């Protein structure tokens, strides 16, 4: 069996290039707000329930953050909620284009939080908590507005890694994706100095790791002590030194030693990707961040994938055997139809005859499905009429596509009939669905979802959305069956021959590929890599 694998080193990046430099106001929003003990939550439309969810999570998050930083804001904090990223991009609260990689923002001038709901309650809870950390730090250090900075009264500049890293650490503590990044850096001996983190994307994951080390070594009470000392001395390094008794140079050394002890013991226990696979792209040579969303053509001879090698997110065709690029089929970010290619939730899929490729794209005010001709690059744009469209999967025998769609406060699995362009909601619930993939005969769709921890009559704010399992939608019975039921995450299901399903799972703390027998319901690992694997596809022509 031939696989295409993706080793994702970074989970977030901000692309500086995008089509158009000016914000476009497509809609007028009729704002309402609700008040909770510590927040004013602004919302529009029929999204009162989403505002209630926001206030509940914000109050819970504030309590946790206050205990760590030993600080409570004396003024209510304003949170402005948009119900899609497309709407979020129209905000006039900050004069910055909100590219796909920006999941929320806290502006210093009035210390307001601006966030979009993008279909995932787990992600939304994370972003609320993350941005609220920034708001509390702003209130604690700068008095909750920019006047202290402008007047020169406040001289302290909190390092980006300390600010973003703490926001990540307090909102999710630790996670497999971050572990994968730090594991790779430690094993390859590419760990940066602490002062280098401010100038790279590692401010998030690297900073998160430093705070994990500090709390493990010195206790969680040191978080508040560090910030109190930074505020007292008006100097970041002195604040850390007074609280921890070491300067940044020694902190770097100790952090590096901690990570090496954490990960180097796995070197002889796990495999390198080069031990069993062939590298088709090499970002160390191309100097890019992302080669993602690989998809085999029906004959297995070509791989379509997204890459940022040009500085933009492009759609490239690659020869499977030689690894040579055949052509750049789509150049993203250079026209209104390809404003953003949904690289955070990507999904490329081929038509059954291999002549076309489908993917989701932000096209002006809304998202569309794009059908592009592989030979000549001509394309058709199909507006869907939802708040967000992601991750397409083409039926193996018919002109139908399943995709993930987001409307108001829910994300669901949808089906579009390309002949009629009729769109049908298949799941229609509050849970978030991801990574759909067809069975070989096209009567079922496999996908991952966070719905397994649901109990009847559970308040939505009490549901644990943090863990994902694999599910199956059966078109014959219009029913959903749960395939996996574990305490870990399973993702990227791909059906293969002989009633088998492949997916990735982090059972041993690292994402690896598992083979699942759909008859016996037994699964076993087929890789044991040291760093991690995501976004898989299977060549169904290979043995």
Secondary structure, 3 states (H helix, E strand, C coil): CEEEEECCCCCCCCCCCCCCCCCCCCCCCCEEEEECCCEEEEEECCCHHHHHHHHHHHHHHHHHHHHHHCCCCCCCEEEEEECCHHHHCCCCCCCCCCCCCCCEEEECCCCEEEEECCCCHHHHHHHHHHHHHHHHHHHHHHCCCCHHHHHCCCCCCCCHHHHHHHHHHHHHCCCHHHHHHHHHHHHCCCCCCHHHHHHCCHHHHHHHHHHHHHHHHHCCHHHHHHHHHHHHHCCHHHHHHHHHCCCHHHHHHHHHHHHHHHHHHHCCCCECHHHCCCCCCCHHHHCCCCEEEEEECCCCCEEEEEECCCCCCEEEEEECCCCCEEEEEEECCCCHHHCECCHHHCCCEECCCCCEEEEEEEECCEEEEEEEECCCCCEEEEECCCCEEEEEEECCCCCEEEEEEEECCEEEEEEEECCCCEEEECCCCCCCEEEEEECCCCCEEEEEECHHHCCCCCCHHHCCCCCCEEEEEECCCCEEEECCCCCCCEEEEEEECCCEEEEEECCCCCCEEEEEECCCCCEEECCCECCCCEEEEEECCCC
